[in-house]
Amino acid sequence: MSSVFDALASGYDLGLWPLEVAVLRRMRRRAFPKVEGQVLEVGVGTGVNLPLYPPTATVVALDASAPMLRRALRRPARARVRAVQADLHRLPFRDGAFDAVTGSLVFCSVADPQRGLGEVFRVLRPGGRLVLLEHTRGRGLGAWLTDRLHPLWLAWNGVCHLNRETNRTVREVGFRLQREESHILGIFRLLEGVR
Ligand SMILES: C[S@@+](CC[C@H](N)C(=O)[O-])C[C@H]1O[C@@H](n2cnc3c(N)ncnc32)[C@H](O)[C@@H]1O
């Protein structure tokens, strides 16, 4: 299995660094340290979140890209981490297998977010937690900006959608959204839901 992210893996952390400093690092530190139990992180990429999980978590780090996963496995972590290379549209896990599913900056670039989030819903146990940090269509001026920039951005990189309403899709597949935190005109959102 290969993906456009295979080619991006070596420069990914450096490319994201300005955004990490501006907004992502703070959001990640608020989101991931409180996730416990059997955890599935989808689209783990180079594993930026892995050092943040507590020792009480056991994390399955899933990604379609082998080069991304190799980098993820080099991260220090307090939680036990196991890597799985798979497509999140067809998660290789039984129904209700996880206490929590997490992800960051993933559903902007999956081919079918509705189906992917449907799979996430399926593998979470009833009452299990969803924690997502996503960039989405903004609010107000943010909506105008993300709508205008989206075609150019997608034409340039081929995978990432700037104006997806992942916050809405999460509800549509059946999650109860309990908390939504938004930053920079609603373009970055921390979404916490329950199955
Ligand atoms: C923009 S990167 C985000 C990486 C990391 N989560 C972060 O916050 O920096 C998106 C990741 O999702 C993975 N991905 C995209 N579509 C996927 C799919 N259908 N199944 C599994 N992983 C996928 C890519 O390979 C990539 O590593």
PDBQT file of the ligand as one rigid body, heavy atoms in Angstrom, charges set to zero:
ROOT
HETATM    1  C1  LIG A 201      -1.653  15.309   7.433  1.00  0.00    +0.000 C 
HETATM    2  S1  LIG A 201      -1.059  13.797   8.054  1.00  0.00    +0.000 S 
HETATM    3  C2  LIG A 201      -1.342  13.943   9.818  1.00  0.00    +0.000 C 
HETATM    4  C3  LIG A 201      -0.331  13.180  10.620  1.00  0.00    +0.000 C 
HETATM    5  C4  LIG A 201      -0.443  13.339  12.140  1.00  0.00    +0.000 C 
HETATM    6  N1  LIG A 201      -1.676  12.788  12.635  1.00  0.00    +0.000 N 
HETATM    7  C5  LIG A 201      -0.288  14.769  12.582  1.00  0.00    +0.000 C 
HETATM    8  O1  LIG A 201      -1.112  15.265  13.356  1.00  0.00    +0.000 OA
HETATM    9  O2  LIG A 201       0.689  15.409  12.203  1.00  0.00    +0.000 OA
HETATM   10  C6  LIG A 201      -2.359  12.666   7.581  1.00  0.00    +0.000 C 
HETATM   11  C7  LIG A 201      -1.959  11.210   7.830  1.00  0.00    +0.000 C 
HETATM   12  O3  LIG A 201      -3.137  10.412   7.583  1.00  0.00    +0.000 OA
HETATM   13  C8  LIG A 201      -2.760   9.279   6.840  1.00  0.00    +0.000 C 
HETATM   14  N2  LIG A 201      -3.919   8.845   6.058  1.00  0.00    +0.000 N 
HETATM   15  C9  LIG A 201      -4.576   9.534   5.101  1.00  0.00    +0.000 A 
HETATM   16  N3  LIG A 201      -5.578   8.788   4.587  1.00  0.00    +0.000 NA
HETATM   17  C10 LIG A 201      -5.541   7.609   5.245  1.00  0.00    +0.000 A 
HETATM   18  C11 LIG A 201      -6.316   6.413   5.167  1.00  0.00    +0.000 A 
HETATM   19  N4  LIG A 201      -7.328   6.293   4.298  1.00  0.00    +0.000 N 
HETATM   20  N5  LIG A 201      -6.009   5.398   5.985  1.00  0.00    +0.000 NA
HETATM   21  C12 LIG A 201      -4.976   5.498   6.873  1.00  0.00    +0.000 A 
HETATM   22  N6  LIG A 201      -4.197   6.599   6.997  1.00  0.00    +0.000 NA
HETATM   23  C13 LIG A 201      -4.475   7.634   6.187  1.00  0.00    +0.000 A 
HETATM   24  C14 LIG A 201      -1.602   9.738   5.957  1.00  0.00    +0.000 C 
HETATM   25  O4  LIG A 201      -0.800   8.674   5.508  1.00  0.00    +0.000 OA
HETATM   26  C15 LIG A 201      -0.879  10.708   6.891  1.00  0.00    +0.000 C 
HETATM   27  O5  LIG A 201       0.140  10.075   7.628  1.00  0.00    +0.000 OA
ENDROOT
TORSDOF 0
